[in-house]
Amino acid sequence: MTTSIRIGSGLGFYGDNWEPVAASIERGDVQYIASDHLAELTLAILQKDRQRDPTLGYARDVIPMLMRLWPLMHARGVKFVCNAGGLNPMGAAQAVQAALANKGWHPRIAVVSGDDVLALLQGEQTRFDHMMNGSGVDSVRERLVFGNAYLGAQPIVDALAQGADIVITGRVADAALFLGPLVHGLGWKLADAQTPEDFNRLAQGLTVGHLLECSGQGSGGNFGDQGHWQSIPDLAHIGYPIAEVHADGTAIITKAPDTGGLVNFDTVRQQLLYEVHNPHAYFSPDVVLDMGQIQLQDEGHNRVRLTGAQGSPPTPQLKVVAGFKDGFKADISWGFSWPDAWDKVQAAERIVREQLRERKIPFDELFVEYPGLNSAHGALAPLPPAAELNERHEIWVRMVLRTPSKAAADGFGRLFPWMALSGPAYTCGFQGLNNTSELLGIWPTLIPREHVTAQVHMLEVPA
């Protein structure tokens, strides 16, 4: 075991930029990259892919990403961990292996699976209540199309121990992608953790993962401090965060030399509190993190020291994200120009509602917003008086029909074109007249961890 590990951030979501990852490999002296391709709703996107083609269901950006990165990684002995497997980790691994083999490259690839619990959720003897509203799964059971538990770091540790160069998982907790390499490389206790020191080290590792899991957001990207975000240098060439983690859990958050962005107290603390409900009980499959005693010490020169995370044993349950068929939507935008732009928009909306009612079109909701006026802040952005709105050069309205009927969604666009000549004057045109998509609802729940068994499979290296 070593006394310290340098681990770099990979992607923060499906479709993110991997050039900063290349910079971390080339100039950041990292031993590991951990890449998070699965935002909370990404599995719904992957499910639609899988419906069209059963061989898909994974984040396809992992293939061109590794085609770019593997030569750099191989030359420096860097290992790569990602959750790009999504709903089909074996399919992702086989696709990566085939693409790399075509170039004569043959890394050792491990597949982590076992997160798929759809069959358990569909069992009529089981009850899994919605985490937010407490409703029972019976209301969606027959419409469920995927269900995946958030695995922890242990199968990643096992895969690395078996010599994997690339580890591809399905749904694991985001920060576990980083905790796994730290446990493996630093010799920390995980499954057999018992002492406060064990859990505090895991808590430090979990905090590192949380700080790095969102790519450039941990190094000055998406920085929202009013009046200060402008001082973040060279976002066009941002460097993703890197953590230098020592055996006792102490960590330095930094980035590769000669890259843009900024790592300082403010950018790090912004990411620390991102998506945290209770900073004293940040749950993960491996440890419960208490952030209350964390110390961030800005050492300058893009270096922030992290200490003080405290941990306690994980709960006996794992979080599950499930998806169910939830109808269809049609999304149409339409604009009007001066004069009386606001009154025209309101008249157009009334006409649409009248048509929906008179034609008895079934729908659950007609959502209406006005891009440029209230679509970013909603109720927090009160509209100006109508007289002021009527003097605006143009006003756009976005109407989204949510309906259980695909035919109703397909037909929504036919309510609009005739108004180009027969409705309120000076229309700016329509967008999305034939834009129907299926909706997938998300069902978060908890499941006893004994019902979930992670597995590691090493792909055979071609001769």
N, C-alpha and C positions, 0 to 999 in steps of 0.2 A: 504494500500500500504506500501511497505517496502522502506527503504532508500538506499538499494543496492541489487544487484542481482549478483550471480555467475553463469555464463553460460559456458559450455564446448563444445569444438569442437567434432563432431561426424566424420563420414567418409568424405573424400574429393572427392570420386568418387566411382562408382559401382565397388565393389571388394576390397575395401580398408580394412585395418586391424582394427577390433573393440576391440582388447585387450587393447590398450591405452585408449579407452573410458571407459572400466571397471575400469582402474586405476583412471581416473578422478572422477568417481562416488564413488569409495571406499575411495579415499584419497584426493580428490580435493574440497570437501565441495560444490559441485555444486547443484543448484536447477533445472537447465535445461540442456539438451543436444540438440544441433541442428545439424542435419546430412544431408550432401549434397551428394546425390547419383547420380546426373545428371550432368556429364560433358557436354560440348556443343554438342557432337555428340552422347550422350548416347541414346537419343530418337530414333535414327536410329537403334541402336542395339535392343531396345525394340520393335520397329516396326517389325523387322524380327521375334522376338519371337511371337508377336501377329499374324503375318501371319501364323505361324505354329499352333498356339493354341489361339483362340480368348479370352480365359480366362486369358492369360498372358498379357504382355505389361508393367509390373512393374519390379522394381529392386528386384530380388528374394533374394538377400543377406539380405534384411530387416528381413526375417523370422528367420534364424539362429542367426542373430545379436540380435534380441529382445528376443529370447529364452535364450541367454546368459545374456543379460542385465536386463531384466525385474525383476528378483528376487532382484538384487542389487538396482534397481531404486525404486521398491515398498517398500523395507525396509527403504529407506531414503526419500521418498516423491519426487523423481526426476521425472520431466516431460520430454517428448521426442517429438521433432518436426523433421520431415524429409520430403523430396520430393521424396521418393522412389516409390510413386504411379505412377510416369511416365505418361504413356498413359492410365493407368487404375487404378486410385487411389482407387476406390471402391473395385476392385478385390484384390488389395494389402491389404486393410484394412480387408476384409473378410478372406483372407488367414492368416493374422497375428492373427486375433481373433480366428480362428479355431485351429491354432497351439498352442496358449497359453491356450485355453480352454481345450485342451487335457491334459494339466498339472494341470488343476484346477485353472488357473489364469484368472481373468476377469477384465482387465483394461477397463476404459472408452476410447473408440477410436472415434476420429472425422475424417471425410473425407472432404478435401477441393477440390472442383472441379470448373468447369467454365472456365478453361483455354483453352479448346478445341474450336478452331475457324475454323476448317477445312471447315465446310459448308459455312462459310462466304467467305473464300478465293476461294472456288470453284464457287461462284456465278458469273455469267457472267456480272452482272451490276457493279461489284466492280473492283477497280484497286489498286493493292498493289505492288509498285515497289521494286525491290531488293535494299537493303540498301547500297550496295557497288558499284554496276555498273549501277543502275538506270533502268535496263531493266524491262519490264512489266511482270506480272505474267501469261499472256496469253501463253507464251512459255512453261510453265510447268503445267498449270492449270489442264489439264486432267490426268497428271501423279502424282498429289499430293496424298500423303497417310496419312500425318498428318500435323497439324498446331496448335501450342500452344502458347498462349500469356504468358508472364512473369507476373504473379500476384505479388502483393505486400504483405505487412505484415498484412493488416486489417483482412482477413479471419482467419489468425492464432490467432490474438488477440481475435476474436469472439469465436473461438473454445476453447481456454483456458478459456475464461470467462464462457463458458458453462460447465466447469468442466472436460475437456478432460485430460486424463493422457498421451495419445499418439495422436499426430496429424500427419496424413498422407496426403500429398498434391501431386498434379501433378506438372506441371512446374510453379515454382515461382522463382523470382529473388533469387540468392544464399544467399545474405546477408539478405534478408527478413526473412529467417528461424530464424535468430538470433534477428532481430529487433522486430519481433512479440512478443516473450517472454519479451523483455525489455520494450516495450510499455505497455504490460499487467501488468507486475510486478511492474513497477515504476510509473504507472499512467500518462505516457506522452500523449500528444495530438497527434493524427495522422490524422484521417479524418477531424478533426476540427482545425488542426494546422493553426495558423495565424501569430503569432509574430516571429521576428527573433530568439528569444530564443527557441520557439517551434522547428523551423527548425534546429537550431544548435544542439539541443539535438538529433533530429532524425539523423542528420549528424554524430554525435558521435556514435550513435547506428549502423548506416550503416557502419562506419569505423570499429567498432568492428566486425561486421559480415564479412566484407571483410578480416580482419586479421585472422579470425578463420575458414573461409569456406574451406580451403585447408588442413585440418587436420595437419599432422606433418610438412608441409612446413612452418607453422607459428611458429614452435619451433625448427628450425635448420635442419629439413629434406630438402633434395634437395638444400642445401646451396651451392652456386656456387662461393664463393670468393676464387680465386686461392691462394693456399698456406695456407689458413685458414680453409677450410672446414674440414681438418683432425682433428681440435681441438674440433669439436662437439662431446660430450661424449656419448657413449653407445646408438648408434642409434638402436641397437637390441631391446632396451626397451624404445623407445622414448615415452615421454609424450606429448599428444596433448595440444595445448594452451587452456587456460581458461581465461576468462575476468571477472574481478570484476568491475561492472559498478554501479556508484552512480547516485542519482536522478538528479544531474545537468549535467550528461553525462560524467563526468570524469571517466576514466577507467584505470585499472591496467591489463596489459597482463602478464600472468604467466603460470604455469603448476603445476601438482600435485607433491607433494614431492616424493623423491626417484624414480624418473623416469629419463630416458635419454633425450638427446636433450639439447637445450639451448635457452633461451629467453633472448635476449639482444638487444641493439640498432640496430645492424647490421642484425640480423635475422628478426626482426620485420619490419625494413624498406624495406628489400627485398620483403616480402610479401605485404607490403603496396603498392608498385609500380607494383605488378604482375597484368598483364592483364588490365592495366589502359592506355587508349588512351590519355585522356586529364585530368591531375590531378586537373585542375580547374573546370571541369564539368564532374563529374562521375555520369552518369544518373542512376536512379533507379525508380521504380514505386512510391516510397514514398517521395523521396527528391532528389534534385540535390546536390551532395557533392562537395565542393571546399576544396581540400587538402592543399592549399597554406599556411595556417596558422597553420597547425598541428605541434605540438611539441611532440617529443618522448624523454622522460627523463629516462635514464637508472639508476635504483635505485639499481642495483646489485641483486644477489641472485635470478636470474630468474624473475625479476620484471621490467617492463617498463611502465611508466605512459604515458597515451595518453590524450592530451587536444588539443583544438584549431580548431577542425573541424567546418566548416561553411556550412550552408545549405540554400537552396532556394526552392520555391515550385516546385513540379514535373511538367513535361510537360503534355499536354493533350493527349499524345499518349503512347501506350505500345509497347514494342518490341515483335515480334513474331518470333519463329523459326518454319519453315515448312520444310517438307521433301518430295522429289519427286523421282520417279523411274528414274534412270539415267544409265541404261545399266548394263553391267557385266564386271568382270575382272577375269583374270587368272594370277597367280603369281608364277613364277618359278625361283629357284636359282640353279646355276650350277658353279662348280669350276674346275680349272686346276692347275696342279703343275709344278714346275721347271722341265726342262729348258724352256725358252721362254714362260713363263706363260701369259704375257700380250698379246703377239702376238696371242696365242691360243684363248684367250678370244675375241679378236677383230675379228678373223676369224669366231668363232662360232656365234657372233652377226651378221656378214654379211650373213652367211648361213641362219639364222632365218629370216632375212629381205627379202632375196631372196625368201624363201618359202612362206612368207606372200604375196608377190607380184605375184609370179607365180600361186599360187592357188587362187588368187583373194579373199582372206579372208578379210571380212570387219572389219575395226577397226578405232577407233578415235585417238589412241595414243599407241605407244610402248615406255614405260618408262624404261630407263636403268640406273642402278647405280652399284657401285662397293663397297660392304660392306667391311669395313676396310680401304678404301681409301677415299671415298667421300660421303658415305651415311649419315653421321652425319651432315656435314657442307656444302654439295653441292658445289656451285660455290665458296664458301669461302675457299675451300680446293683444291687448284690447284694440279693436278696430277704430280708426279715426271716424269722425262724423261723416254721414253720407255725403254732405255737400263737398267735403274735401276729397272724398273718394271719387266723386263724379268728375273732378277736375284732373284726375290722374291720366297720364298718357295711355295706359293700358292696365287692365286687370284680368287676371286669369283665374279660372275656377277649376278645381280638380274634383271629379265625382267618381266615387268607387262604389259599385254595387256588389254587395255580398249576398249570395243566394244559394239555396240547396240545389238549384236546377242549372245544369250546364246549358240547356237550351235558352233559359232566361239570360244567362251571362252572355252567350253568343249573340243574342238578339238585342242586347242593350245598345250597341253601337248604332242600330238602325233607328233609334229614337232621335238622332241628332242631325244627319246631313241635310234634311229638308229645310232646317232652320237657317242654313247658309243664305238662302234667298227669301225665306218666308218668316224668319224670326226677327229678333232685335237687330238693328243695323250695325255695320262695321265689325263683323266678326274677324278675329285674327286666325281663324282656322282651328281644326280639330287635331288632336293627337291620341292615338290608341283606339280607333274605332273598331278594330278587330283584335282586341287585346284581352283574351280570356285565359285565365290560368286556374288550375286546381289549388285549393287551399289545404294545407296540412296544419292542424292544430297541435299544440305541444302539451303534453301531459307529464308534469314532473311529479315524481313520487319517491318513496323510500322503500327499500327492500332489505330483508335480513341478509347480512353478508355471507352467511353459510349457504345461501342458495346460488352464489356466484363463484365459479371456479375459473380462474385465469389459466390459460395454456400458452406455452411457448413452443413454436415449431421452427426449426432451422431448415431453410431451403438447402437442397443439395447443390453444391458448387459444380457446374458443368466441367467435365474433364477437359 
